[in-house]
Amino acid sequence: MTKDQYLDLMRFPKEWKDYGLIPEVLLSQLIATYEAGMENASEHDRNGVFHWWLKNSPDKTVLTQLIALSYLDPDQLMAADVRSHIAVSPHADDVVRGLLKHDGA
């Protein structure tokens, strides 16, 4: 499976690639562990990439991109949880938290 096939199958919005926020090493791991049927719970893989970034304490620019991606995600319940984690990220300032209060970033 190619990287693009995986991203499409797992319903990653194209903006993940546009922003360059899918680390190659992480993407390779996700593809390597993919099993048929996992696309039925694709939010788990997308959630994992969000949290990979949050564990690495991203700067304000990446946080704003993650917010935008969260609003594009097909699973808004999971995305709302991600936004709650972004709100308490060490680099989340008033501008970042303000973006979390809108219907879209």
Salt bridges, closest charged atoms under 4 A:
ASP4 OD1 - LYS17 NZ 2.56
GLU15 OE2 - LYS14 NZ 3.79
ASP18 OD2 - LYS14 NZ 2.95
GLU24 OE1 - LYS3 NZ 2.12
GLU43 OE2 - HIS44 NE2 3.62
ASP73 OD2 - ARG46 NE 2.66
ASP81 OD2 - HIS85 NE2 3.50
ASP93 OD2 - LYS60 NZ 3.01
ASP94 OD1 - ARG97 NH2 3.33
